Amino acid sequence: MSKTTDLAGLKERALTALETYGADQARWPEADQTLLAEIVASDPDLAAHRNEEQKLDDLLALSAVQPPSLRLQSHILGSFEKDRN
């Protein structure tokens, strides 16, 4: 495998990490964090993609998560009990 192929594979892994886990490298697979962060920082297209992912992360962080209703909780727990018996 050539260095060009290796680099292309690393860039693909970095893009996959960005799209799957978002811009925060702490959410990326631990074994890949440092290497992929270096790849993203050195590639203008990946850096731009990271900036877009950061905007999405920021938007999602503003969303309030509503707790499930008591009715929904009861339904889920009731389904679990039925499956268990």
N, C-alpha and C positions, 0 to 999 in steps of 0.2 A: 504494500500500500504506500502511495507516495505522500509527501508532506502536504501537497495540494488537496488530496483526498481526505487526509486526516483533518486538515483545517476546515474543509467543507463539512465534514461530519461533526466537528466541534461547533461550528456555526449553527448547524441544524439542531444540535442538542441544546444550544443556548436559546435559540428561537422557541423550541419546544418548552423549555423551562419557563421562559417569559410568558408564553401563552397559557401554560398550565397552572403556574404558581404565582404569576404576577411579577411586579418589578422588584419586590423585596427579596434579595438573594437569601435571606435567612429562611425563607419558605422553600427554597430549592433543595433538591437532594444534597445532604451534607457533604457527601464525597465529591460533588461537582462544584460546590459554591465558589471556591477561589478561582479555579481554572475558567469556569464559565463567565465569572465576573470580569476576568481579564480579557476574555474574547469579546464580550459585549463592549467593554470600554475601548477596545482597539478597533472596533468596526463601526463606522458612522451609521450604517443602516440598522444594525442591532441596537446601537445607542439611541437612535430615534425611536425604534420600536419599544425600547425600555421606557422612554419618556411617555409614549402613548399608554403603555401599560400602567405607568404610575398615575396618570390622569384617571384611568378607570379604577385603579385601587382607591384613589382619593374619593372618587364619586361613590363607590360602594361603601366606603367607611362612613359616609354621611347617612346612609340608609339605616333607619331604625328597624331592628328585628323584633317583631311582636312575639310574645310567648304564645305557645299553643293554647287554645281554649280548653277549659275543663272537659267539655264535650268531646273534643278531639282526643285528649289524653285518655279519657275513659274508653273511647272506641278502640284506640290502639292497644291499651292494656287488655281490654276484653277480647280482642282478636288474638292476642298472645296466649291468653288463658285457654281459648277454644282450641288453638293449634297444639297446645301442650297436652291437652286431654285426649 
